[in-house]
């Protein structure tokens, strides 16, 4: 893990920190942000968390979740800006300007194609999640684990390993989780609050997504899409990528699941997931993105139907 010693010292020496992560933050991003903020506050530091988008409601149970702001108008200049779980600048959206005005930038990431966005970069593609990396930072400083910090780290790891079923969940991951569980965590309750706590509008939106289902490459690839207009009509604030792709991968013949969603006018986020045989990091790199063997993504611009046709065409060639 490059620069761990330097970053540890920066966390101890500097005073005013900004923490951010990607557009439409997921469980790893949110859990890691809150865990790092909690850790820094234990060191008596000033911490601000800003994301472009607010967190999904089912993560509101997390300790200090109310501290995550979407205030993009702040004029504060931070000593250190920390970007979590991002391998490219466009993934943090409009927070980019605030980050780049900071004196020092740190990037902590675990994606395969991450080359570092900061002056100091902590990159580990072998880590199951950024939550796992924050756990190691806490041990290095050291900061003693308690129930709140353990809950945040457990949530980050749980969500980014697909509830420990992805290949990125290794023996070291389970050793970490074993230690976290000693801090009186109710793992069943955490799972319920994250995965079994959806409002009716979310299920309606899921149904609309599935109505766009396309199967190709001998039914080995499943693709669905979602326009921003459809999302607004459903009155659902957000839909979890994993909820959609997990259903697609549950189809017996399907090896690869693709979810195309419109983030805003002509800006599309494409998520790739696979069972095991296909390396979707390589697929995502065909379109300028990347990630992990079983979970990757990219951002493209254009009309959703035309982009979808192009993706299908290129993947047919590749596979």
KABEL-V192646 format. One record per run of one state. SS is the DSSP state (h for helix, s for strand, l for the rest). FROM is the first residue (numbers start at 0). TO is the last residue. If there is no record, write none. Layout:
SS;FROM;TO, SS;FROM;TO
This chain:
l;0;2, h;3;12, l;13;14, s;15;19, l;20;25, h;26;41, l;42;44, s;45;49, l;50;55, h;56;58, l;59;63, h;64;66, s;67;68, l;69;78, s;79;83, l;84;87, h;88;99, l;100;102, s;103;108, l;109;118, s;119;122, l;123;128, h;129;140, l;141;145, h;146;159, l;160;169, h;170;182, l;183;185, h;186;194, l;195;198, h;199;209, l;210;212, s;213;215, l;216;219, s;220;225, l;226;226, h;227;233, l;234;239, h;240;248, l;249;254, s;255;263, l;264;265, s;266;273, l;274;278, h;279;284, l;285;288, s;289;290, l;291;293, s;294;300, l;301;302, h;303;317, l;318;318
